[in-house]
Amino acid sequence: MLEEYKPKNHPIARIKEEITSMIHRFFDDSFFNLQTKTFMPSINLREDEEKFIVETELPGIDMKDIDIEIHGNKLTIKGEKRIEKENKEGKNHIIESQYGSFYRTFTIPDHVDTDKISAESKNGIVYIYLPKDKTNGPKRIDIRRR
């Protein structure tokens, strides 16, 4: 069967596209960029009898640049770490810190009381407290004999 020739379907075009993509990924590495566009903050998740605790490492970020939202059973943490403008008296030679926007979303359990979620910041770590709703936890179903 005859098929219309489309350059993007040609095997060489696909190889070229893969090589181009690989080069972009390689040079997008933070080693080659002084300022990255996105980064992924570190997250720790703990649980005790009363609550889940999400710890997000966000040093150097103004708390007004962070949004924490809950939509149904999705918890979203997003924000931006801005690079300070270069001082006119000197130049930056090495920048290893990550800058840019970030976005993390987590599915939370059904037995979290979303009306009582709270957050606080201490020493560059944002703590998000997700209290458990004891009335909405797992329930045991007994099996009757007939």
WOZIDA-V465089 format. One record per residue. N is the residue number from 1. RES is the residue in one small letter. PHI is phi as a letter, one per 20 degrees, with the letter a starting at -180 (999 if undefined). BURIAL is # if it has 24 or more other ideal C-beta (glycine too) atoms within 12 Angstrom, else .. D_LAST is the distance of its C-alpha to the last C-alpha in whole Angstrom. Layout:
<<N;RES;PHI;BURIAL;D_LAST> <N;RES;PHI;BURIAL;D_LAST>>
This chain:
<<1;m;999;.;65> <2;l;e;.;68> <3;e;c;.;66> <4;e;f;.;68> <5;y;f;.;69> <6;k;c;.;68> <7;p;g;.;70> <8;k;f;.;67> <9;n;e;.;65> <10;h;f;.;68> <11;p;g;.;66> <12;i;f;.;69> <13;a;f;.;68> <14;r;f;.;65> <15;i;f;.;66> <16;k;g;.;69> <17;e;f;.;66> <18;e;f;.;64> <19;i;f;.;67> <20;t;f;.;68> <21;s;f;.;64> <22;m;f;.;65> <23;i;f;.;68> <24;h;f;.;67> <25;r;f;.;64> <26;f;f;.;66> <27;f;e;.;69> <28;d;e;.;66> <29;d;g;.;66> <30;s;f;.;67> <31;f;f;.;69> <32;f;e;.;71> <33;n;d;.;71> <34;l;f;.;72> <35;q;c;.;69> <36;t;e;#;66> <37;k;e;.;64> <38;t;c;.;61> <39;f;b;#;59> <40;m;d;.;56> <41;p;f;#;56> <42;s;f;.;54> <43;i;c;.;50> <44;n;c;.;48> <45;l;c;.;45> <46;r;c;.;43> <47;e;b;.;40> <48;d;c;.;40> <49;e;f;.;37> <50;e;e;.;39> <51;k;a;#;40> <52;f;d;#;41> <53;i;c;#;45> <54;v;d;#;47> <55;e;d;#;50> <56;t;c;#;53> <57;e;e;#;56> <58;l;c;#;59> <59;p;f;.;62> <60;g;m;.;65> <61;i;d;#;63> <62;d;f;.;64> <63;m;f;.;61> <64;k;f;.;62> <65;d;e;.;61> <66;i;d;#;57> <67;d;d;#;55> <68;i;c;#;51> <69;e;c;.;49> <70;i;c;#;45> <71;h;c;.;44> <72;g;m;.;40> <73;n;d;.;39> <74;k;d;.;42> <75;l;d;#;45> <76;t;c;#;48> <77;i;d;#;51> <78;k;b;#;54> <79;g;r;#;58> <80;e;b;#;61> <81;k;d;#;64> <82;r;e;.;67> <83;i;e;.;70> <84;e;f;.;73> <85;k;f;.;76> <86;e;f;.;79> <87;n;f;.;81> <88;k;f;.;85> <89;e;e;.;86> <90;g;a;.;84> <91;k;c;.;82> <92;n;e;.;79> <93;h;d;.;79> <94;i;c;.;75> <95;i;c;.;72> <96;e;d;.;69> <97;s;f;.;67> <98;q;e;#;64> <99;y;c;#;65> <100;g;p;#;63> <101;s;e;.;60> <102;f;c;#;57> <103;y;b;.;53> <104;r;c;#;50> <105;t;c;.;47> <106;f;c;.;43> <107;t;e;.;40> <108;i;d;#;38> <109;p;f;.;35> <110;d;f;.;33> <111;h;e;.;33> <112;v;e;#;37> <113;d;e;.;38> <114;t;f;#;41> <115;d;f;.;43> <116;k;d;.;44> <117;i;f;#;45> <118;s;c;.;48> <119;a;b;#;51> <120;e;b;.;54> <121;s;c;.;57> <122;k;b;.;58> <123;n;l;.;61> <124;g;n;.;60> <125;i;d;#;56> <126;v;e;#;54> <127;y;d;#;51> <128;i;d;#;48> <129;y;d;#;46> <130;l;d;#;42> <131;p;f;#;40> <132;k;e;#;36> <133;d;e;.;34> <134;k;f;.;32> <135;t;e;.;30> <136;n;d;.;30> <137;g;e;.;28> <138;p;f;.;25> <139;k;c;.;22> <140;r;e;.;19> <141;i;d;.;16> <142;d;e;.;13> <143;i;d;.;10> <144;r;e;.;7> <145;r;e;.;4> <146;r;d;.;0>>
